[in-house]
Amino acid sequence: MTTTEEPTARTYADLVEKDRVAGRLYTDPDIFQEEMKRIFYKTWVWVAHESEIPEAGSFKTTQVGDQPVIVTRDRKGNFNTLLNRCRHRGATVCDQRSGKANGFTCPYHNWSYALDGRLRGIPYPDGYEGVVDKKDFPLQTLRTESYLGMIWATFDQDIEPLEDFLGDAKIWMERFFKQSNGFPTKVIGVHKFRFKGNWKIQLENTTDGYHFPMVHKSWMASVDAETADMMSFMDDPTAETHALGNGHSVAIMAAAHADLDVDDGTEEIQPRFQHLVDELAAAGESPERIRRYMRSMHGCGFNLNTFPNVAMSSSFFRVLIPLSVDETEIWHMALGMDGGPESINRERLRIHEHFQGPFGFGSPDDAEGWIRVQIGAGGNPNMPILVNRGEGREYTTEEGWPTSHVTDETGMREAYAMWKKMMSND
């Protein structure tokens, strides 16, 4: 397949083999456009957490693929995802990142819409008598469903239910949200940045344990010995990656924290958290509750990648938004407890900033690697990208999950198998 040939589902499928993918997947703008049509417009795409739109009238703007959308909570408490495009002349009807509103009014000709997308009003309507019936011109509405507070949307009205799509990822989502210790989860901060690279490079990174000790040496050197030891998983046989189906995977770095309900009592509380222990004890919290809080400070111990655009990682969400074949926007969303001790939330935010924040150790190092991959792939787009690490030692668990060590590329192979499936469908 060359850039001058007419692409087909068959030729797209040929770009992905079990152990390698074509470098052109990162560099070909035609492939990018087909990914929008065949993947981002045809599957469930994560758009919001319920805490971001907490009450009637709350909204946020984001994208599904390259399409601008508004996610709202209407007067009945329902979640809606609306294409951010006026039905009159196509202007966007909302340009704020988030807020609260009674509805949306296009600034061009003032056509106004309800929170559920219904067309409410048209200025000077006499010119439309017998031409426009308001019920026929709502904002385009995407199918929207939520699970455990996570909201997904899709342009495909006939797609399988969200919970069927998530499949075995739901098990790990349930474990992820245990770190909120019985309180509702809330987003407590968002760090957004862009890098000059293809969206799939970042998708790979979240399930790539192999890079961690090399790329994040500076972070490892900046933390206490107990934290560094917790993240020294290269030779840990309990550190595994499971392929969960439908492109989803989970990379377990700290197995002792993969299920916070399981505690054998042997893990010592790190001395750096002693000030929090003292504060919580003074507030009357039980020793058992304090221990649970302190163990949850480390997050969930794994990265859950859900195809195609959101990861639940440690104690934050990582959202990828494809902008073009060689540019991607990343949102790192720090999480806390809604109603839990604010001292814990503040400490979690500091931990998040230390690694994922704009002046942290993790994000800049990761982005440097992603950019280098994009530049290198452009050097010879026909040379394959290898995703074969651990293929020879991969095995299947009793749950039916292909599994290998966390440094292996099992998760990437799962994501590309889903990519191949979706890109092969006409």
DRENGUMAR-737813 format. One record per residue (C-alpha): residue number from 1; residue in one letter; x, z, y. Coordinates in steps of 0.1 Angstrom, whole numbers, plus 5000, padded with zeros to 4 digits. Layout:
+-----+------+------+------+------+
! seq ! type !   px !   pz !   py !
+-----+------+------+------+------+
! NUM !    a !    X !    Z !    Y !
...
+-----+------+------+------+------+
REM end
This chain:
+-----+------+------+------+------+
! seq ! type !   px !   pz !   py !
+-----+------+------+------+------+
!   1 !    m ! 5000 ! 5000 ! 5000 !
!   2 !    t ! 5014 ! 4990 ! 5034 !
!   3 !    t ! 5000 ! 4997 ! 5068 !
!   4 !    t ! 4988 ! 4960 ! 5070 !
!   5 !    e ! 4968 ! 4962 ! 5038 !
!   6 !    e ! 4932 ! 4972 ! 5037 !
!   7 !    p ! 4931 ! 5007 ! 5022 !
!   8 !    t ! 4909 ! 5015 ! 4993 !
!   9 !    a ! 4900 ! 5047 ! 4974 !
!  10 !    r ! 4923 ! 5035 ! 4946 !
!  11 !    t ! 4954 ! 5031 ! 4969 !
!  12 !    y ! 4948 ! 5065 ! 4985 !
!  13 !    a ! 4946 ! 5081 ! 4950 !
!  14 !    d ! 4980 ! 5065 ! 4942 !
!  15 !    l ! 4996 ! 5084 ! 4970 !
!  16 !    v ! 4993 ! 5117 ! 4951 !
!  17 !    e ! 5008 ! 5124 ! 4917 !
!  18 !    k ! 5009 ! 5158 ! 4900 !
!  19 !    d ! 5044 ! 5166 ! 4910 !
!  20 !    r ! 5049 ! 5147 ! 4943 !
!  21 !    v ! 5030 ! 5132 ! 4972 !
!  22 !    a ! 5039 ! 5102 ! 4994 !
!  23 !    g ! 5057 ! 5111 ! 5027 !
!  24 !    r ! 5032 ! 5087 ! 5044 !
!  25 !    l ! 5005 ! 5114 ! 5040 !
!  26 !    y ! 5021 ! 5131 ! 5070 !
!  27 !    t ! 5028 ! 5100 ! 5092 !
!  28 !    d ! 5001 ! 5073 ! 5087 !
!  29 !    p ! 4974 ! 5074 ! 5113 !
!  30 !    d ! 4951 ! 5054 ! 5092 !
!  31 !    i ! 4953 ! 5080 ! 5064 !
!  32 !    f ! 4946 ! 5107 ! 5090 !
!  33 !    q ! 4914 ! 5090 ! 5101 !
!  34 !    e ! 4903 ! 5086 ! 5065 !
!  35 !    e ! 4909 ! 5123 ! 5059 !
!  36 !    m ! 4885 ! 5131 ! 5087 !
!  37 !    k ! 4858 ! 5109 ! 5071 !
!  38 !    r ! 4864 ! 5117 ! 5035 !
!  39 !    i ! 4874 ! 5154 ! 5037 !
!  40 !    f ! 4866 ! 5171 ! 5070 !
!  41 !    y ! 4832 ! 5154 ! 5074 !
!  42 !    k ! 4823 ! 5157 ! 5037 !
!  43 !    t ! 4832 ! 5193 ! 5028 !
!  44 !    w ! 4827 ! 5229 ! 5040 !
!  45 !    v ! 4849 ! 5236 ! 5071 !
!  46 !    w ! 4854 ! 5271 ! 5084 !
!  47 !    v ! 4842 ! 5275 ! 5120 !
!  48 !    a ! 4838 ! 5313 ! 5128 !
!  49 !    h ! 4837 ! 5349 ! 5118 !
!  50 !    e ! 4804 ! 5366 ! 5124 !
!  51 !    s ! 4821 ! 5392 ! 5147 !
!  52 !    e ! 4830 ! 5364 ! 5171 !
!  53 !    i ! 4793 ! 5357 ! 5177 !
!  54 !    p ! 4779 ! 5392 ! 5174 !
!  55 !    e ! 4744 ! 5390 ! 5190 !
!  56 !    a ! 4717 ! 5365 ! 5200 !
!  57 !    g ! 4731 ! 5341 ! 5226 !
!  58 !    s ! 4767 ! 5345 ! 5215 !
!  59 !    f ! 4787 ! 5313 ! 5209 !
!  60 !    k ! 4821 ! 5299 ! 5204 !
!  61 !    t ! 4834 ! 5263 ! 5205 !
!  62 !    t ! 4858 ! 5248 ! 5179 !
!  63 !    q ! 4861 ! 5216 ! 5159 !
!  64 !    v ! 4851 ! 5203 ! 5125 !
!  65 !    g ! 4879 ! 5178 ! 5118 !
!  66 !    d ! 4882 ! 5160 ! 5152 !
!  67 !    q ! 4846 ! 5166 ! 5162 !
!  68 !    p ! 4838 ! 5192 ! 5189 !
!  69 !    v ! 4812 ! 5217 ! 5179 !
!  70 !    i ! 4794 ! 5249 ! 5192 !
!  71 !    v ! 4787 ! 5278 ! 5168 !
!  72 !    t ! 4758 ! 5299 ! 5180 !
!  73 !    r ! 4737 ! 5329 ! 5170 !
!  74 !    d ! 4701 ! 5321 ! 5180 !
!  75 !    r ! 4672 ! 5345 ! 5189 !
!  76 !    k ! 4662 ! 5349 ! 5153 !
!  77 !    g ! 4698 ! 5359 ! 5144 !
!  78 !    n ! 4705 ! 5326 ! 5126 !
!  79 !    f ! 4739 ! 5309 ! 5128 !
!  80 !    n ! 4739 ! 5273 ! 5140 !
!  81 !    t ! 4767 ! 5247 ! 5143 !
!  82 !    l ! 4759 ! 5220 ! 5169 !
!  83 !    l ! 4778 ! 5189 ! 5177 !
!  84 !    n ! 4790 ! 5194 ! 5213 !
!  85 !    r ! 4776 ! 5160 ! 5225 !
!  86 !    c ! 4746 ! 5154 ! 5247 !
!  87 !    r ! 4720 ! 5131 ! 5232 !
!  88 !    h ! 4716 ! 5113 ! 5265 !
!  89 !    r ! 4750 ! 5098 ! 5275 !
!  90 !    g ! 4774 ! 5117 ! 5252 !
!  91 !    a ! 4789 ! 5143 ! 5275 !
!  92 !    t ! 4800 ! 5177 ! 5261 !
!  93 !    v ! 4774 ! 5203 ! 5269 !
!  94 !    c ! 4798 ! 5233 ! 5267 !
!  95 !    d ! 4834 ! 5237 ! 5278 !
!  96 !    q ! 4839 ! 5274 ! 5273 !
!  97 !    r ! 4858 ! 5288 ! 5244 !
!  98 !    s ! 4832 ! 5316 ! 5239 !
!  99 !    g ! 4806 ! 5336 ! 5257 !
! 100 !    k ! 4769 ! 5343 ! 5258 !
! 101 !    a ! 4742 ! 5320 ! 5270 !
! 102 !    n ! 4705 ! 5313 ! 5268 !
! 103 !    g ! 4712 ! 5277 ! 5259 !
! 104 !    f ! 4733 ! 5248 ! 5270 !
! 105 !    t ! 4728 ! 5223 ! 5298 !
! 106 !    c ! 4747 ! 5191 ! 5301 !
! 107 !    p ! 4765 ! 5190 ! 5335 !
! 108 !    y ! 4761 ! 5152 ! 5338 !
! 109 !    h ! 4723 ! 5148 ! 5339 !
! 110 !    n ! 4711 ! 5184 ! 5331 !
! 111 !    w ! 4695 ! 5177 ! 5298 !
! 112 !    s ! 4691 ! 5213 ! 5284 !
! 113 !    y ! 4692 ! 5226 ! 5248 !
! 114 !    a ! 4682 ! 5258 ! 5230 !
! 115 !    l ! 4707 ! 5279 ! 5210 !
! 116 !    d ! 4694 ! 5261 ! 5178 !
! 117 !    g ! 4700 ! 5227 ! 5194 !
! 118 !    r ! 4664 ! 5218 ! 5203 !
! 119 !    l ! 4660 ! 5197 ! 5234 !
! 120 !    r ! 4642 ! 5219 ! 5259 !
! 121 !    g ! 4641 ! 5200 ! 5291 !
! 122 !    i ! 4648 ! 5167 ! 5309 !
! 123 !    p ! 4650 ! 5166 ! 5347 !
! 124 !    y ! 4626 ! 5141 ! 5364 !
! 125 !    p ! 4609 ! 5133 ! 5331 !
! 126 !    d ! 4585 ! 5107 ! 5345 !
! 127 !    g ! 4610 ! 5080 ! 5338 !
! 128 !    y ! 4609 ! 5089 ! 5301 !
! 129 !    e ! 4571 ! 5089 ! 5295 !
! 130 !    g ! 4564 ! 5070 ! 5263 !
! 131 !    v ! 4602 ! 5065 ! 5257 !
! 132 !    v ! 4616 ! 5099 ! 5248 !
! 133 !    d ! 4599 ! 5126 ! 5227 !
! 134 !    k ! 4620 ! 5158 ! 5231 !
! 135 !    k ! 4615 ! 5167 ! 5194 !
! 136 !    d ! 4634 ! 5135 ! 5184 !
! 137 !    f ! 4666 ! 5143 ! 5204 !
! 138 !    p ! 4680 ! 5176 ! 5195 !
! 139 !    l ! 4718 ! 5182 ! 5194 !
! 140 !    q ! 4731 ! 5171 ! 5160 !
! 141 !    t ! 4730 ! 5201 ! 5137 !
! 142 !    l ! 4755 ! 5207 ! 5109 !
! 143 !    r ! 4745 ! 5225 ! 5078 !
! 144 !    t ! 4758 ! 5261 ! 5082 !
! 145 !    e ! 4762 ! 5289 ! 5057 !
! 146 !    s ! 4781 ! 5322 ! 5056 !
! 147 !    y ! 4797 ! 5344 ! 5030 !
! 148 !    l ! 4811 ! 5379 ! 5036 !
! 149 !    g ! 4809 ! 5373 ! 5074 !
! 150 !    m ! 4828 ! 5340 ! 5072 !
! 151 !    i ! 4809 ! 5310 ! 5085 !
! 152 !    w ! 4814 ! 5275 ! 5073 !
! 153 !    a ! 4797 ! 5242 ! 5085 !
! 154 !    t ! 4795 ! 5206 ! 5072 !
! 155 !    f ! 4782 ! 5173 ! 5083 !
! 156 !    d ! 4771 ! 5166 ! 5047 !
! 157 !    q ! 4735 ! 5179 ! 5044 !
! 158 !    d ! 4735 ! 5173 ! 5006 !
! 159 !    i ! 4766 ! 5191 ! 4997 !
! 160 !    e ! 4767 ! 5219 ! 4971 !
! 161 !    p ! 4760 ! 5254 ! 4983 !
! 162 !    l ! 4789 ! 5272 ! 5001 !
! 163 !    e ! 4792 ! 5299 ! 4974 !
! 164 !    d ! 4795 ! 5272 ! 4947 !
! 165 !    f ! 4823 ! 5255 ! 4967 !
! 166 !    l ! 4841 ! 5288 ! 4972 !
! 167 !    g ! 4839 ! 5295 ! 4935 !
! 168 !    d ! 4866 ! 5319 ! 4923 !
! 169 !    a ! 4880 ! 5322 ! 4958 !
! 170 !    k ! 4851 ! 5347 ! 4963 !
! 171 !    i ! 4868 ! 5372 ! 4941 !
! 172 !    w ! 4898 ! 5373 ! 4964 !
! 173 !    m ! 4877 ! 5372 ! 4995 !
! 174 !    e ! 4860 ! 5404 ! 4983 !
! 175 !    r ! 4894 ! 5420 ! 4978 !
! 176 !    f ! 4906 ! 5408 ! 5012 !
! 177 !    f ! 4878 ! 5425 ! 5031 !
! 178 !    k ! 4884 ! 5458 ! 5013 !
! 179 !    q ! 4911 ! 5464 ! 5039 !
! 180 !    s ! 4883 ! 5472 ! 5063 !
! 181 !    n ! 4877 ! 5504 ! 5043 !
! 182 !    g ! 4839 ! 5501 ! 5043 !
! 183 !    f ! 4836 ! 5492 ! 5079 !
! 184 !    p ! 4826 ! 5458 ! 5091 !
! 185 !    t ! 4855 ! 5435 ! 5099 !
! 186 !    k ! 4860 ! 5423 ! 5134 !
! 187 !    v ! 4884 ! 5399 ! 5151 !
! 188 !    i ! 4906 ! 5419 ! 5175 !
! 189 !    g ! 4928 ! 5392 ! 5189 !
! 190 !    v ! 4936 ! 5355 ! 5186 !
! 191 !    h ! 4969 ! 5337 ! 5191 !
! 192 !    k ! 4967 ! 5299 ! 5194 !
! 193 !    f ! 4995 ! 5273 ! 5194 !
! 194 !    r ! 5002 ! 5237 ! 5185 !
! 195 !    f ! 5030 ! 5221 ! 5166 !
! 196 !    k ! 5040 ! 5185 ! 5163 !
! 197 !    g ! 5032 ! 5180 ! 5127 !
! 198 !    n ! 5006 ! 5170 ! 5102 !
! 199 !    w ! 4979 ! 5195 ! 5092 !
! 200 !    k ! 4989 ! 5194 ! 5055 !
! 201 !    i ! 5023 ! 5208 ! 5062 !
! 202 !    q ! 5007 ! 5240 ! 5074 !
! 203 !    l ! 4983 ! 5240 ! 5045 !
! 204 !    e ! 5012 ! 5240 ! 5021 !
! 205 !    n ! 5031 ! 5267 ! 5040 !
! 206 !    t ! 5004 ! 5294 ! 5034 !
! 207 !    t ! 5009 ! 5292 ! 4997 !
! 208 !    d ! 5047 ! 5287 ! 4998 !
! 209 !    g ! 5065 ! 5319 ! 4988 !
! 210 !    y ! 5097 ! 5299 ! 4982 !
! 211 !    h ! 5106 ! 5296 ! 5019 !
! 212 !    f ! 5100 ! 5333 ! 5028 !
! 213 !    p ! 5135 ! 5349 ! 5023 !
! 214 !    m ! 5153 ! 5319 ! 5038 !
! 215 !    v ! 5131 ! 5312 ! 5069 !
! 216 !    h ! 5121 ! 5348 ! 5077 !
! 217 !    k ! 5156 ! 5365 ! 5074 !
! 218 !    s ! 5153 ! 5377 ! 5110 !
! 219 !    w ! 5119 ! 5393 ! 5104 !
! 220 !    m ! 5132 ! 5410 ! 5072 !
! 221 !    a ! 5161 ! 5424 ! 5092 !
! 222 !    s ! 5138 ! 5437 ! 5118 !
! 223 !    v ! 5116 ! 5459 ! 5096 !
! 224 !    d ! 5122 ! 5492 ! 5078 !
! 225 !    a ! 5136 ! 5492 ! 5043 !
! 226 !    e ! 5103 ! 5500 ! 5026 !
! 227 !    t ! 5086 ! 5470 ! 5042 !
! 228 !    a ! 5115 ! 5447 ! 5034 !
! 229 !    d ! 5114 ! 5460 ! 4998 !
! 230 !    m ! 5077 ! 5453 ! 4995 !
! 231 !    m ! 5083 ! 5417 ! 5006 !
! 232 !    s ! 5112 ! 5411 ! 4983 !
! 233 !    f ! 5092 ! 5393 ! 4956 !
! 234 !    m ! 5116 ! 5366 ! 4946 !
! 235 !    d ! 5124 ! 5383 ! 4912 !
! 236 !    d ! 5091 ! 5402 ! 4909 !
! 237 !    p ! 5072 ! 5389 ! 4878 !
! 238 !    t ! 5039 ! 5403 ! 4892 !
! 239 !    a ! 5041 ! 5380 ! 4922 !
! 240 !    e ! 5021 ! 5350 ! 4912 !
! 241 !    t ! 5001 ! 5321 ! 4926 !
! 242 !    h ! 4968 ! 5312 ! 4910 !
! 243 !    a ! 4950 ! 5278 ! 4915 !
! 244 !    l ! 4914 ! 5287 ! 4919 !
! 245 !    g ! 4897 ! 5252 ! 4919 !
! 246 !    n ! 4883 ! 5230 ! 4947 !
! 247 !    g ! 4917 ! 5231 ! 4964 !
! 248 !    h ! 4917 ! 5269 ! 4968 !
! 249 !    s ! 4946 ! 5291 ! 4957 !
! 250 !    v ! 4959 ! 5326 ! 4961 !
! 251 !    a ! 4996 ! 5336 ! 4965 !
! 252 !    i ! 5002 ! 5373 ! 4956 !
! 253 !    m ! 5033 ! 5387 ! 4973 !
! 254 !    a ! 5026 ! 5425 ! 4969 !
! 255 !    a ! 5005 ! 5430 ! 4937 !
! 256 !    a ! 5002 ! 5467 ! 4943 !
! 257 !    h ! 4980 ! 5459 ! 4974 !
! 258 !    a ! 4960 ! 5430 ! 4959 !
! 259 !    d ! 4931 ! 5454 ! 4952 !
! 260 !    l ! 4931 ! 5484 ! 4975 !
! 261 !    d ! 4905 ! 5501 ! 4952 !
! 262 !    v ! 4933 ! 5504 ! 4926 !
! 263 !    d ! 4958 ! 5532 ! 4935 !
! 264 !    d ! 4979 ! 5551 ! 4909 !
! 265 !    g ! 4990 ! 5576 ! 4935 !
! 266 !    t ! 5027 ! 5568 ! 4932 !
! 267 !    e ! 5031 ! 5548 ! 4964 !
! 268 !    e ! 5047 ! 5568 ! 4992 !
! 269 !    i ! 5033 ! 5565 ! 5027 !
! 270 !    q ! 5059 ! 5550 ! 5050 !
! 271 !    p ! 5075 ! 5574 ! 5075 !
! 272 !    r ! 5068 ! 5550 ! 5104 !
! 273 !    f ! 5031 ! 5558 ! 5100 !
! 274 !    q ! 5034 ! 5595 ! 5102 !
! 275 !    h ! 5021 ! 5597 ! 5137 !
! 276 !    l ! 4989 ! 5580 ! 5125 !
! 277 !    v ! 4987 ! 5605 ! 5096 !
! 278 !    d ! 4990 ! 5634 ! 5120 !
! 279 !    e ! 4964 ! 5619 ! 5144 !
! 280 !    l ! 4939 ! 5613 ! 5117 !
! 281 !    a ! 4944 ! 5647 ! 5101 !
! 282 !    a ! 4938 ! 5663 ! 5135 !
! 283 !    a ! 4906 ! 5643 ! 5138 !
! 284 !    g ! 4893 ! 5658 ! 5105 !
! 285 !    e ! 4899 ! 5629 ! 5082 !
! 286 !    s ! 4904 ! 5638 ! 5045 !
! 287 !    p ! 4938 ! 5633 ! 5028 !
! 288 !    e ! 4922 ! 5607 ! 5005 !
! 289 !    r ! 4908 ! 5588 ! 5034 !
! 290 !    i ! 4940 ! 5589 ! 5053 !
! 291 !    r ! 4959 ! 5576 ! 5023 !
! 292 !    r ! 4935 ! 5547 ! 5020 !
! 293 !    y ! 4939 ! 5538 ! 5057 !
! 294 !    m ! 4977 ! 5539 ! 5054 !
! 295 !    r ! 4978 ! 5517 ! 5023 !
! 296 !    s ! 4955 ! 5492 ! 5041 !
! 297 !    m ! 4980 ! 5490 ! 5070 !
! 298 !    h ! 5000 ! 5465 ! 5049 !
! 299 !    g ! 4970 ! 5441 ! 5045 !
! 300 !    c ! 4958 ! 5427 ! 5013 !
! 301 !    g ! 4991 ! 5418 ! 4997 !
! 302 !    f ! 4982 ! 5381 ! 4993 !
! 303 !    n ! 4975 ! 5348 ! 5010 !
! 304 !    l ! 4942 ! 5332 ! 5001 !
! 305 !    n ! 4941 ! 5295 ! 5010 !
! 306 !    t ! 4907 ! 5279 ! 5011 !
! 307 !    f ! 4906 ! 5242 ! 5013 !
! 308 !    p ! 4908 ! 5226 ! 5038 !
! 309 !    n ! 4913 ! 5247 ! 5069 !
! 310 !    v ! 4913 ! 5285 ! 5067 !
! 311 !    a ! 4935 ! 5311 ! 5050 !
! 312 !    m ! 4929 ! 5348 ! 5047 !
! 313 !    s ! 4964 ! 5361 ! 5048 !
! 314 !    s ! 4976 ! 5397 ! 5047 !
! 315 !    s ! 4953 ! 5411 ! 5076 !
! 316 !    f ! 4946 ! 5380 ! 5096 !
! 317 !    f ! 4929 ! 5346 ! 5095 !
! 318 !    r ! 4950 ! 5314 ! 5098 !
! 319 !    v ! 4929 ! 5285 ! 5109 !
! 320 !    l ! 4942 ! 5249 ! 5111 !
! 321 !    i ! 4926 ! 5223 ! 5133 !
! 322 !    p ! 4939 ! 5187 ! 5129 !
! 323 !    l ! 4943 ! 5170 ! 5163 !
! 324 !    s ! 4961 ! 5138 ! 5152 !
! 325 !    v ! 4983 ! 5126 ! 5124 !
! 326 !    d ! 5013 ! 5144 ! 5140 !
! 327 !    e ! 4998 ! 5173 ! 5159 !
! 328 !    t ! 4979 ! 5204 ! 5146 !
! 329 !    e ! 4965 ! 5235 ! 5163 !
! 330 !    i ! 4969 ! 5269 ! 5146 !
! 331 !    w ! 4948 ! 5300 ! 5153 !
! 332 !    h ! 4961 ! 5333 ! 5141 !
! 333 !    m ! 4932 ! 5358 ! 5143 !
! 334 !    a ! 4941 ! 5395 ! 5140 !
! 335 !    l ! 4915 ! 5417 ! 5122 !
! 336 !    g ! 4904 ! 5453 ! 5126 !
! 337 !    m ! 4876 ! 5477 ! 5116 !
! 338 !    d ! 4844 ! 5477 ! 5136 !
! 339 !    g ! 4837 ! 5514 ! 5138 !
! 340 !    g ! 4870 ! 5526 ! 5122 !
! 341 !    p ! 4897 ! 5545 ! 5139 !
! 342 !    e ! 4910 ! 5525 ! 5169 !
! 343 !    s ! 4945 ! 5539 ! 5164 !
! 344 !    i ! 4946 ! 5520 ! 5131 !
! 345 !    n ! 4933 ! 5488 ! 5148 !
! 346 !    r ! 4960 ! 5491 ! 5175 !
! 347 !    e ! 4987 ! 5496 ! 5150 !
! 348 !    r ! 4975 ! 5466 ! 5130 !
! 349 !    l ! 4976 ! 5445 ! 5161 !
! 350 !    r ! 5012 ! 5456 ! 5168 !
! 351 !    i ! 5021 ! 5446 ! 5132 !
! 352 !    h ! 5004 ! 5413 ! 5137 !
! 353 !    e ! 5022 ! 5406 ! 5170 !
! 354 !    h ! 5056 ! 5415 ! 5153 !
! 355 !    f ! 5052 ! 5386 ! 5128 !
! 356 !    q ! 5025 ! 5362 ! 5140 !
! 357 !    g ! 5024 ! 5368 ! 5178 !
! 358 !    p ! 5038 ! 5344 ! 5204 !
! 359 !    f ! 5070 ! 5366 ! 5206 !
! 360 !    g ! 5070 ! 5375 ! 5170 !
! 361 !    f ! 5095 ! 5366 ! 5143 !
! 362 !    g ! 5073 ! 5346 ! 5119 !
! 363 !    s ! 5054 ! 5319 ! 5137 !
! 364 !    p ! 5083 ! 5304 ! 5157 !
! 365 !    d ! 5104 ! 5302 ! 5125 !
! 366 !    d ! 5076 ! 5286 ! 5105 !
! 367 !    a ! 5068 ! 5261 ! 5132 !
! 368 !    e ! 5104 ! 5250 ! 5134 !
! 369 !    g ! 5103 ! 5242 ! 5097 !
! 370 !    w ! 5070 ! 5223 ! 5100 !
! 371 !    i ! 5083 ! 5202 ! 5129 !
! 372 !    r ! 5114 ! 5193 ! 5109 !
! 373 !    v ! 5093 ! 5182 ! 5080 !
! 374 !    q ! 5073 ! 5159 ! 5102 !
! 375 !    i ! 5105 ! 5144 ! 5117 !
! 376 !    g ! 5121 ! 5140 ! 5084 !
! 377 !    a ! 5091 ! 5124 ! 5068 !
! 378 !    g ! 5091 ! 5098 ! 5095 !
! 379 !    g ! 5126 ! 5088 ! 5085 !
! 380 !    n ! 5114 ! 5073 ! 5053 !
! 381 !    p ! 5076 ! 5076 ! 5048 !
! 382 !    n ! 5079 ! 5059 ! 5014 !
! 383 !    m ! 5101 ! 5087 ! 5000 !
! 384 !    p ! 5080 ! 5113 ! 4981 !
! 385 !    i ! 5075 ! 5149 ! 4990 !
! 386 !    l ! 5082 ! 5171 ! 4959 !
! 387 !    v ! 5056 ! 5197 ! 4949 !
! 388 !    n ! 5070 ! 5203 ! 4914 !
! 389 !    r ! 5086 ! 5237 ! 4916 !
! 390 !    g ! 5074 ! 5259 ! 4886 !
! 391 !    e ! 5055 ! 5230 ! 4869 !
! 392 !    g ! 5074 ! 5237 ! 4837 !
! 393 !    r ! 5065 ! 5274 ! 4836 !
! 394 !    e ! 5029 ! 5271 ! 4847 !
! 395 !    y ! 5004 ! 5286 ! 4824 !
! 396 !    t ! 4966 ! 5292 ! 4824 !
! 397 !    t ! 4951 ! 5327 ! 4827 !
! 398 !    e ! 4920 ! 5339 ! 4807 !
! 399 !    e ! 4900 ! 5332 ! 4839 !
! 400 !    g ! 4911 ! 5296 ! 4836 !
! 401 !    w ! 4935 ! 5296 ! 4866 !
! 402 !    p ! 4967 ! 5276 ! 4864 !
! 403 !    t ! 4993 ! 5301 ! 4874 !
! 404 !    s ! 5030 ! 5304 ! 4881 !
! 405 !    h ! 5054 ! 5325 ! 4902 !
! 406 !    v ! 5046 ! 5330 ! 4938 !
! 407 !    t ! 5076 ! 5310 ! 4948 !
! 408 !    d ! 5063 ! 5280 ! 4928 !
! 409 !    e ! 5041 ! 5252 ! 4941 !
! 410 !    t ! 5010 ! 5257 ! 4920 !
! 411 !    g ! 4989 ! 5262 ! 4951 !
! 412 !    m ! 5001 ! 5230 ! 4967 !
! 413 !    r ! 4994 ! 5210 ! 4935 !
! 414 !    e ! 4958 ! 5225 ! 4936 !
! 415 !    a ! 4953 ! 5214 ! 4972 !
! 416 !    y ! 4966 ! 5179 ! 4966 !
! 417 !    a ! 4944 ! 5175 ! 4935 !
! 418 !    m ! 4914 ! 5182 ! 4957 !
! 419 !    w ! 4928 ! 5159 ! 4984 !
! 420 !    k ! 4931 ! 5131 ! 4958 !
! 421 !    k ! 4896 ! 5137 ! 4945 !
! 422 !    m ! 4880 ! 5136 ! 4979 !
! 423 !    m ! 4901 ! 5106 ! 4991 !
! 424 !    s ! 4892 ! 5087 ! 4959 !
! 425 !    n ! 4854 ! 5089 ! 4967 !
! 426 !    d ! 4840 ! 5059 ! 4986 !
+-----+------+------+------+------+
REM end
